Amino acid sequence: MWRRPSKGNSPASIKNLARVYKLKLYSVSIVILVIGGNSLTLTDIAAVGHFSIDSILLPSSQKPYILLGGSVAYVALSAQRLGVNVSVISKVGGDFPEAYLWWLGQEGINLSKVSKIEDACTTRFELRYSQDLSNRSLRLTSKAPPISVDDVPNSLKARAIHIAPIANEIENEVVEKLKAHADFLSLDPQGFLRTFDQDGNVVHHTLPNKRIFELVNIYKSSSEEIMYATNLNDVDAAVKAIHDFGVKIVIVTLGMKGALLSVEGTNYKIPAYNTGKAVDPTGAGDVFIGAFLAEYLKGKEALWCACVGSAAASIAVEAIGPTFADCGTEIYRRAHVLCEKEIKNELH
């Protein structure tokens, strides 16, 4: 049974008309390192996975938005907003706009280990949302080269590393190497659960190598994805199965319904902060885990971290794309409302 939380700790576009891209696989080419900060040594959070270029068609618009995407973008920006330093390990193609790199650098994200492959393509997705934003279709139109063990610097030392593939781009050996470079690992397996048909449409499957769970401390995915990952058709059973691999914290995001949090088998229901102003749910789960990790690294209790994650996600969906105002104060205000609301509900 899911339990409501007690009160947590106190706190602290580029738009173009979309084009239809044929599915293109990566090619081997010269690597150019894009420097966007100091070289990777000690960092609070290192996010690993592909940046993408997303074509997002929302019900509120007749034309799609072309935007920076990829889980690492949303994770990095949300965590950085809450006062931790973030680095990204990624690969992009020669078509990746310099404006994106400039902007991320201006936001304080360390891009020193983002590799730009000039004659390869950046990972691109087309996203189409239903009228009520509850469903979406996803199509891959190009894919950047994979992230290999050679892309992980031996000098890397992070307090937390978040593994966030979007198109099966992270090789298995990478996760094992990352384990040795961080105090703890966080995983969102969505990209490991995806294959693509000849038209680029997503086909989900179970996780082929479940040993990866033994390497991570925090797991986060949607309710649909955790059932794919475990090959189970019940969320509670899937959460228990993840814990059985030794994972301490399991987070299951539920969209507008909030999230489920399980800490070493003790389960809580985290509410959503609904304002009725949601316009783009892309990346909401990534914002959740980015904010969660930022607070967790500050020594906050997992329940409070989850309330902050839910609050941050509620702000993210009120704008299109990974654009965040300086909204730390509002995130914490909403997080307190979520915690206090649940306490009142329990008392009644």
Long-range contacts (C-beta under 8 A, 24 or more apart in sequence): 1-267, 2-260, 2-267, 2-268, 2-269, 3-266, 3-267, 3-268, 3-269, 4-268, 4-269, 4-342, 4-343, 4-345, 4-346, 5-261, 5-268, 5-269, 5-270, 5-303, 5-306, 5-307, 5-339, 5-342, 6-303, 6-339, 6-343, 7-339, 7-340, 7-343, 8-300, 8-301, 8-303, 8-304, 8-305, 8-306, 8-307, 8-308, 8-335, 8-339, 9-300, 9-301, 9-304, 11-295, 11-304, 11-308, 11-332, 11-335, 11-336, 12-83, 12-298, 12-328, 12-332, 13-65, 13-66, 13-67, 13-68, 13-320, 13-321, 13-323, 14-66, 14-67, 14-68, 14-97, 14-99, 14-100, 15-65, 15-66, 15-67, 16-66, 17-63, 17-64, 17-66, 18-55, 18-57, 18-63, 18-64, 18-66, 18-126, 19-55, 20-126, 20-141, 21-124, 21-141, 21-142, 22-141, 23-140, 23-141, 23-142, 23-196, 23-198, 23-199, 23-200, 24-121, 24-141, 24-142, 24-143, 25-142, 25-143, 26-93, 26-117, 26-120, 26-121, 26-143, 26-144, 26-145, 26-146, 27-119, 27-120, 27-145, 28-145, 29-117, 29-118, 29-119, 29-120, 30-117, 30-118, 30-119, 31-115, 31-116, 31-117, 32-115, 32-116, 32-117, 32-118, 33-112, 33-113, 33-114, 33-115, 33-116, 34-92, 34-101, 34-111, 34-114, 34-115, 34-116, 35-111, 35-112, 36-101, 36-104, 36-105, 36-109, 36-110, 36-111, 36-112, 36-114, 37-87, 37-105, 37-108, 37-109, 37-110, 37-111, 37-112, 38-110, 38-112, 39-112, 39-153, 39-155, 40-87, 40-89, 40-110, 40-112, 40-113, 40-153, 40-155, 40-156, 41-155, 41-156, 41-157, 42-157, 42-158, 43-85, 43-86, 43-87, 43-110, 43-156, 43-157, 43-158, 43-159, 44-79, 44-84, 44-85, 44-86, 44-158, 44-159, 44-160, 44-294, 44-297, 45-75, 45-76, 45-79, 45-84, 45-85, 45-86, 45-87, 45-158, 45-159, 45-160, 45-161, 45-162, 45-290, 45-293, 45-294, 45-297, 46-86, 46-87, 46-88, 46-89, 46-156, 46-158, 46-160, 46-161, 46-162, 46-178, 46-181, 46-182, 47-71, 47-72, 47-75, 47-76, 47-79, 47-86, 47-87, 47-88, 47-89, 47-161, 47-162, 47-164, 47-290, 48-72, 48-88, 48-89, 48-90, 48-147, 48-152, 48-161, 48-162, 48-163, 48-164, 48-170, 48-174, 48-178, 49-90, 49-147, 49-163, 49-164, 49-165, 49-166, 49-169, 49-170, 49-191, 50-90, 50-91, 50-92, 50-122, 50-123, 50-143, 50-144, 50-147, 50-165, 50-166, 50-167, 50-169, 50-191, 51-88, 51-90, 51-92, 51-96, 51-100, 51-114, 51-122, 51-123, 52-122, 52-123, 52-124, 52-125, 52-166, 53-95, 53-96, 53-97, 53-122, 53-123, 53-124, 53-125, 54-124, 54-125, 54-126, 54-127, 54-282, 54-321, 55-124, 55-125, 55-126, 55-127, 55-141, 56-127, 56-129, 56-280, 56-282, 56-320, 56-321, 57-126, 57-127, 57-128, 57-129, 58-129, 58-133, 58-279, 58-280, 58-320, 59-129, 59-130, 59-131, 59-132, 59-133, 60-279, 64-126, 65-320, 65-321, 67-320, 67-321, 67-322, 68-100, 68-103, 68-104, 68-321, 68-322, 69-125, 69-282, 69-283, 69-321, 69-322, 70-123, 70-164, 70-166, 71-164, 71-165, 71-166, 71-188, 71-190, 71-191, 71-283, 71-286, 72-162, 72-164, 73-104, 73-283, 73-286, 73-322, 74-283, 74-286, 74-287, 74-290, 74-316, 74-322, 75-162, 75-164, 75-286, 75-287, 75-289, 75-290, 75-293, 76-104, 76-109, 76-290, 77-104, 77-107, 77-109, 77-287, 77-290, 77-322, 77-324, 78-286, 78-287, 78-290, 78-291, 78-294, 78-312, 78-316, 78-324, 79-290, 79-291, 79-293, 79-294, 80-107, 80-108, 80-109, 81-291, 81-312, 81-324, 81-326, 81-327, 81-328, 81-331, 82-291, 82-294, 82-295, 82-308, 82-312, 82-328, 82-331, 83-294, 83-328, 84-293, 84-294, 84-297, 84-298, 85-110, 86-110, 87-111, 87-112, 87-113, 87-158, 88-113, 88-114, 89-113, 89-114, 89-147, 89-151, 89-152, 90-114, 90-115, 90-147, 91-115, 91-116, 91-117, 91-120, 91-144, 91-145, 91-146, 91-147, 91-151, 91-169, 92-116, 92-117, 92-122, 92-123, 92-144, 93-117, 93-118, 93-119, 93-120, 93-121, 93-122, 93-142, 93-144, 94-118, 94-119, 94-120, 94-121, 95-121, 95-122, 96-122, 113-151, 113-153, 113-156, 115-151, 117-144, 117-145, 120-144, 120-145, 123-166, 123-167, 123-169, 125-166, 126-200, 127-282, 129-280, 129-281, 133-278, 133-280, 133-281, 134-255, 134-256, 136-281, 137-201, 138-201, 138-202, 139-199, 139-200, 139-201, 139-202, 140-167, 140-196, 140-200, 140-201, 140-202, 141-200, 143-167, 143-169, 144-169, 145-169, 146-170, 146-171, 147-171, 147-174, 148-173, 148-174, 149-173, 149-174, 149-177, 152-177, 152-178, 152-181, 156-181, 157-181, 157-182, 158-182, 158-183, 159-183, 159-184, 159-297, 160-184, 160-185, 160-186, 160-293, 160-296, 160-297, 161-185, 161-186, 162-186, 162-187, 162-188, 162-289, 162-290, 162-293, 163-187, 163-188, 163-216, 164-188, 164-190, 164-191, 164-286, 165-189, 165-190, 165-191, 165-192, 166-190, 166-191, 166-194, 167-191, 167-194, 167-196, 168-192, 168-194, 168-195, 172-209, 172-212, 175-212, 175-215, 176-215, 179-215, 184-216, 184-217, 184-218, 185-215, 185-216, 185-217, 185-218, 186-216, 186-217, 186-218, 186-219, 186-220, 186-289, 186-293, 187-212, 187-213, 187-216, 187-218, 187-219, 187-220, 188-220, 188-221, 188-285, 188-286, 188-289, 189-219, 189-221, 189-225, 189-229, 190-221, 190-222, 190-225, 192-229, 193-225, 193-228, 193-229, 204-228, 206-230, 206-231, 210-245, 213-242, 213-245, 213-246, 213-247, 214-245, 214-246, 216-247, 217-247, 217-248, 217-249, 218-247, 218-248, 218-249, 218-250, 218-251, 218-289, 218-293, 218-296, 219-247, 219-249, 219-250, 219-251, 220-250, 220-251, 220-252, 220-253, 220-285, 220-288, 220-289, 220-292, 221-251, 221-252, 221-253, 221-285, 222-252, 222-253, 222-254, 222-255, 222-285, 223-252, 223-253, 223-254, 223-260, 226-250, 226-252, 235-260, 236-267, 239-267, 240-265, 249-302, 251-288, 251-289, 251-292, 251-306, 251-309, 253-284, 253-285, 253-288, 253-313, 255-281, 255-284, 258-310, 259-288, 259-306, 259-309, 259-310, 261-302, 261-303, 261-306, 263-302, 263-303, 268-303, 268-306, 269-342, 270-303, 270-306, 270-307, 270-309, 270-310, 270-338, 271-310, 271-338, 271-341, 271-342, 272-310, 272-313, 272-314, 273-310, 273-311, 273-314, 273-334, 273-337, 273-338, 274-314, 275-314, 275-318, 277-318, 278-317, 278-318, 279-317, 279-318, 279-319, 279-320, 280-317, 280-319, 280-320, 280-321, 281-317, 282-321, 283-316, 283-322, 284-313, 284-316, 284-317, 285-313, 287-312, 287-313, 287-315, 287-316, 288-312, 288-313, 291-331, 303-339, 304-335, 304-339, 307-335, 307-336, 307-338, 307-339, 308-332, 308-335, 310-334, 310-335, 310-338, 311-335, 311-337, 311-338
